[in-house]
Amino acid sequence: ILQPSGMHISGYYSGENGLRPSVEPFKNGQIIPQDQRWPFDPHFFPSEGLITNVIDLDRWAKMMLEKNPKILTKTSYEKMLAPLHAAM
């Protein structure tokens, strides 16, 4: 998904290998102490661990808004954007 999206600067943090964040993780404007950070677990890819930047996120957003077929099929976009619950 990253390559066809043109997200060439993005990748996944994988502990000893892969990209490393260029900033420390923070919450509420404060750096999270090392002992309070989530442990690394590649089993959660791709839902977490992505290292990216605003340029690549912009590329991704544009492709999703345009429903670009390089990323997903028309059917996949329809399923992804379908409401989970009927409107009341």
N, C-alpha and C positions, 0 to 999 in steps of 0.2 A: 504494500500500500504506500509506503514512503517513497519508493523510487518512482512509480508512475505518477505520483502527486507532485513530483519535483521537489520533495522535501529532502534535499541532498545534505543539509546540515544536521538533520535530525537522526536520532537513533536511540537505542535503549541502553540504560546503565545496567551492566551485568557484573557487578562486584569488581573483580580484578580486571575484567576485559571490557571492551566497548567504550562508549563515551562516558565522560565524567561531567557532573554539573560544574558550571563555571561560578556558581554562587552557592552559599550555604542554605540549607532549607530553613524556612522561617514561618512563623505563625504569629498573627497579631502584631506584626512589626518587629518581632524579636527572633533572633537566631535560636533554633531548637537545639538544646544541649545534646551532645552525642548519645548519652544514656537514655534519651527520650525519643530517639528517632526510630522509625520502623526498620526492622531488619530487612536486608535484601533477600528477595525470593523471586527467582525467574518464573515460577509457576503462575505468577499473576500477570505476566506479559499477555496481551498488550494493554491491559487495563491500567497498569502503572509502570513507572520506570522510564517513560519517554523523556528524552532530553531534546528540547526543541527551542525555537526562538520565534519572535513575532513575524519575521519574514516567512518562515515555513508555515506558521499557523495561518497567515494570510492566504498563502497558496491553497492550503487545505480548505479553508472556509469558502473561497471562491469556487473551488471544484465541487464542493458539496452543494452550494447554492445553485450552481449551474447544472447539477446532476450529471457531471461529466462521466461518460461511459468508460474512461480509462480506469476508474476506480471501482464502480459497481454497475451492475446491469440495471436496466429500467425496473425490472421486477424487484430487485434488491432495494432500490431506493423507495419504491412504493411500500414494501414491507417495513423498512426501517422507519418511514415517516407515518405509517398508519397508527391511528390512536389505539391505545390498549384497551380503553373503556369507551363505551358508547356515551355520547353527549347526553346530558339530562335536559 
